[in-house]
Amino acid sequence: MAVPARTCGASRPGPAPTALPWPGRGPQPGPGARRPPSRPPRPLLLLLPPLLLLPLLAAPGASAYSFPQQHTMQHWARRLEQEIDGVMRIFGGVQQLREIYKDNRNLFEVQENEPQKLVEKVAGDIEGLLDRKVQALKRLADAAENFQKAHRWQDNIKEEDILYYDAKADAELDDPESEDVERGSKVSTLRLDFVEDSNFKNKVNYSYTAVQIPTDIYKGSTVILNELNWTEALENVFIENRRQDPTLLWQVFGSATGVTRYYPATPWRAPKKIDLYDVRRRPWYIQGASSPKDMVIIVDVSGSVSGLTLKLMKTSVCEMLDTLSDDDYVNVASFNEKAQPVSCFTHLVQANVRNKKVFKEAVQGMVAKGTTGYKAGFEYAFDQLQNSNITRANCNKMIMMFTDGGEDRVQDVFEKYNWPNRTVRVFTFSVGQHNYDVTPLQWMACANKGYYFEIPSIGAIRINTQEYLDVLGRPMVLAGKEAKQVQWTNVYEDALGLGLVVTGTLPVFNLTQDGPGEKKNQLILGVMGIDVALNDIKRLTPNYTLGANGYVFAIDLNGYVLLHPNLKPQTTNFREPVTLDFLDAELEDENKEEIRRSMIDGNKGHKQIRTLVKSLDERYVDEVVRNYTWVPIRSTNYSLGLVLPPYSTFYLQANLSDQILQVKYFEFLLPSSFESEGHVFIAPREYCKDLNASDNNTEFLKNFIELMEKVTPDSKQCNNFLLHNLILDTGITQQLVERVWRDQDLNTYSLLAVFAATDGGITRVFPNKAAEDWTENPEPFNASFYRRSLDNRGYVFRPPHQDALLRPLELENDTVGILVSTAVELSLGGRSLRPAVVGVKLDLEAWAEKFKVLASNRTHQDQPQKCGPSSHCEMDCEVNNEDLLCVLIDDGGFLVLSNQNHQWDQVGRFFSEVDANLMLALYNNSFYTRKESYDYQAACAPQPPGNLGAAPRGVFVPTIADFLNLAWWTSAAAWSLFQQLLYGLIYHSWFHADPAEAEGSPEARESSCVMKQTQYYFGSVNASYNAIIDCGNCSRLFHAQRLTNTNLLFVVAEKPLCSQCEAGRLLQKETHCPADGPEQCELVQRPRYRRGPHICFDYNATEDTSDCGRGASFPPSLGVLVSLQLLLLLGLPPRPQPQVHAHASRRV
């Protein structure tokens, strides 16, 4: 009897008469019941009560085929479970491998990881490493202060009097348009030879220091030449430091004048575009030069501020924000008659990268209108600084006001909020070319312990938005030795190519006095820094004794990670620190919040927690148990943590003292043995110092074998633990081949390969030809299947990874396989551990056919059961595959097997991409739970520029009204416009340039961004479950059941024949967040716990505040102006005339 065609709205046979409670949702709702409001509205999924289901199963006159009953599908599930278990027992060899380990018990010892002892030892080793750098820092800072004190200022010093290595000289000589070539520089630049040094990842010269001077500073100025003169003496101290500690990396003195002198000498990394590097804007310099800051920036947006002046203000605010670090707090407001925040932030927020980005974008939207009201602006700023109900720096407090000028001094506001103690410093910035009286602005700054600056044009922005740090450094200098404390920075990218580093910083003070009995100088000379590469700190942590899922991590007072296996920034911008919070490096929960807080507070602790972890490929989430142990690293701002799974409490240590046995096992690593024993991949670990690394495992194995022919596993140049364990595991996995795999016919069970991977670094794949299609990581600790198998009991299925945007899988030559793996658990003397993972690789196409047979009504292997014209039987996954959809889905929601031939090439895809309606039903019924998180380390392609005009971006074009306005000309706006045109040609896009692009960074092609990640994992339902998907006129029965001892869900459902059911599609693919992740405006309302530095220097009674501002910058010479004009007329891209703004008090 033919199966009648079904139409939308036709009656359907119901599920089995047993209806289960609404899983995980409390009492079962009836038809039409409203779903819980915790999730957005979706197509209703109704469970029919038993009485309604009974007449739908097989009523007289119904079709010959009915939807399978629950007990039938449970029977299919058991058959599937038995088949999987049988294959794994025969070929996986778990029990046999246990016996092999026990038979070789005399060849290894079981060692214990004692978390408290381990973490204290590592913390002590890190403390010792950093302490050696601290001693070198102190020697340098003391020497620098003495050298500068003994130096005699020379007014008539000339460029030819100074001999030094200019780190940018080689690049500038190659550039015919460079400043020195144009100006005919007389500076005597050394020409040095360099040697390659792997520690620095660079070519270096150990006999000299190198000097880097920012592009916008004139090298021949008297201030710079005197600075070069006295800092030359540091060279010998740098060299002596390296003699005492050969492990020292970059030693750097960053001067407050902008000069950087570093050792050893190496050529500067020439950027592709303008080099905007200025040491005073580096994270380590900012942290070392002043105590933390609470800053409120107020911007005048009255009607008089328009055109170029407003653009200058916007750029100035952005540059000001770049002088702040994560220890600082900031808010930005605009004002005219009234004041209001420019962004959604209503109070001071941490000056981290994401918050500053919000400010920078908001500032671009400021519009000039209304009249100037200084009172409104300052009252708003003082109210912000007096708000004690928020997290803030609680150290230096300051207001930065940008305006084009005004007459009001708002003395009453200062009397009310700031006098007589003057705890808030006021810095005023006169922006643009105008004829306003600047005396009120100077008075405001001088009356409130601040400073007055002028920003007439673009070229003055960078220099004048950073020199306020000199003022903030005064209390530090006056505090003397009390302020001479080493601070350690956040992680950031080294500008010279060292990679990720932290830097120890120590301020250098001016100890000179103008005469006997005079006040001591209060200027900071600069900051001394010594880099420590993160890789050097990682080497102090245990590598392979913690197992694949154990690790060490460290955080600072902000909760940012210094060490963590998930600290992997895809792109770095060396202008900003790498700030990844511990709660973003892992999946956040309440337990981890408590651990983080305790670590920041400098406490010791231990806690076992149940938590979620992402798989290495970020497709899965597992619920696991982890033991966290932590201690502070003394004399630093860091705290160290150790994470261990319970099964990693113990580990194996090989003891191969028998050299004959060593040789025997070693022979199984030779390619000549692969044909009979299976292919061996070895983990690319640092077994010996002289072992040449290679990304090609075949080549690495060849290098390893060649080295082992020269040295023994007990050689002092080798890591004996790694070598002995590797050779032991080679022998043990070979015995598995001998006892189990060699005598089995893999084709009988449609297997492409069998394999074993071990903690010792061996991955053995059998037969040898299967290695051609083996794509797993040869380092087991970096293989997703290995780590997930350790964390999950039973058999872990993993289909091939397939992206929805890529072409379907190729099913030719049976090369596509499904990995099934399980951990081998040993119990030795009451000590439990998991030293290996074994598994099989299923032939996808053959097992898809087998799946249909196992989920059918066949009673034997001959022919499928057929229903006669008058008989009744249930549909199955083989005969009725046109009406019945049967699938196996893994715990991440990815398709593993299907009875639909056309879906075989979709295996590995997220099931919502295959059947969105059914996947949504499974999610709604708690078979799956969703975990959303954000990846703050992603890299995204740059957005295309929004303005495509022919003129350089950022150039202000005056209107006709401007030209007709006499005041516009008399206010010197024409000159300002001319300057901007010049800078526009030089810098192309000063106002809008991406910093990374302007710096010439190779990352200019990509920028950091935030990606939203969504993973699915099994929910609370473990039993079998029947339901109807009801969405209007279309209904659809389905049954779902977890397969015991696997990570699979068995689902049987009617195939959808209606297109009316518009179900929402669940997304699993990583998506870009244009708003940089979760809403920043909401996040700042619940800031994460942090602590600032332990010390604060924001006040000293002896501070001299008389030096509080200057009225003009150095004017360019007439000759330079004429030259620039000629170059402009000729259409040549001129070089900028550098400007130097230096305090007169820098002269000693």
Disulfide bonds with the S-S distance in Angstrom:
Cys8-Cys1058 1.88
Cys344-Cys1081 1.60
Cys395-Cys1096 1.80
Cys446-Cys1108 1.84
Cys688-Cys718 1.96
Cys867-Cys873 1.24
Cys877-Cys886 1.84
Cys940-Cys1009 1.76
Cys1031-Cys1061 1.85
